[in-house]
């Protein structure tokens, strides 16, 4: 059975949401899970690629970057990471 691009995207979104809600620390589960629920479906495929790279990072690093304790590395300094930081700071983690 061949899936159409819409079905493939929906599977990808479900996988990313699951990974966002199952990070290993409650703080990151809440930050990334809420962000994923609110915003993932609006992101382009290239933004989803960036988000997947974010999910590969260690929780302690992600938390420090999102909380503004440390600047985002140049390789991850992207409009998506800025949106995530702003959403977490402003409490706008729901769409």
For each residue, the residues with C-beta under 8 A, 3 or more apart:
1:
2:
3: 7 8 11
4: 7 8
5: 8 9
6: 9 10
7: 3 4 10 11
8: 3 4 5 11 12
9: 5 6 12 13 45
10: 6 7 13 14
11: 3 7 8 14 15
12: 8 9 15 16 48
13: 9 10 16 17 40 41 48
14: 10 11 17 18
15: 11 12 18 19
16: 12 13 19 20 36 40 48 51 52 55
17: 13 14 20 21 33 36 37 40
18: 14 15 21 22
19: 15 16 22 23 55
20: 16 17 23 29 32 33 35 36 40 55
21: 17 18 29 32 33 36
22: 18 19 29
23: 19 20 28 29 32 33 59
24: 28 29 59
25: 28 29 59 63
26: 29 30
27: 30 31 59 63
28: 23 24 25 31 32 59 62 63
29: 20 21 22 23 24 25 26 32 33
30: 26 27 33 34
31: 27 28 34 35 62 63 66 88 93
32: 20 21 23 28 29 35 36 55 62
33: 17 20 21 23 29 30 36 37
34: 30 31 37 38 93 94
35: 20 31 32 38 39 40 84 87 88 93
36: 16 17 20 21 32 33 39 40
37: 17 33 34 40 94 95
38: 34 35 87 93 94 95
39: 35 36 42 43 83 87 95
40: 13 16 17 20 35 36 37 43 48 51
41: 13
42: 39 95
43: 39 40 47 48 51 80
44: 47 48
45: 9 48 49
46: 49 50
47: 43 44 50 51 80
48: 12 13 16 40 43 44 45 51 52
49: 45 46 52 53
50: 46 47 53 54 76 78 80 81
51: 16 40 43 47 48 54 55 80
52: 16 48 49 55 56
53: 49 50 56 57 76
54: 50 51 57 62 76 80 81 84
55: 16 19 20 32 51 52
56: 52 53
57: 53 54 61 62 76
58: 61 62
59: 23 24 25 27 28 62 63
60: 63 64
61: 57 58 64 65 70
62: 28 31 32 54 57 58 59 65 66
63: 25 27 28 31 59 60 66 67 69
64: 60 61 67 69 70
65: 61 62 68 69 70 71 72 73 76 81 85
66: 31 62 63 84 85 88
67: 63 64 88
68: 65 85 89
69: 63 64 65
70: 61 64 65
71: 65 77
72: 65 76 77 78 81 82 85
73: 65 76 77
74: 77
75:
76: 50 53 54 57 65 72 73 81
77: 71 72 73 74 81 82
78: 50 72 81 82
79: 82 83
80: 43 47 50 51 54 83 84
81: 50 54 65 72 76 77 78 84 85
82: 72 77 78 79 85 86
83: 39 79 80 86 87
84: 35 54 66 80 81 87 88
85: 65 66 68 72 81 82 88 89
86: 82 83 89 90 92
87: 35 38 39 83 84 90 91 92 93
88: 31 35 66 67 84 85 91 93
89: 68 85 86
90: 86 87
91: 87 88
92: 86 87
93: 31 34 35 38 87 88
94: 34 37 38
95: 37 38 39 42
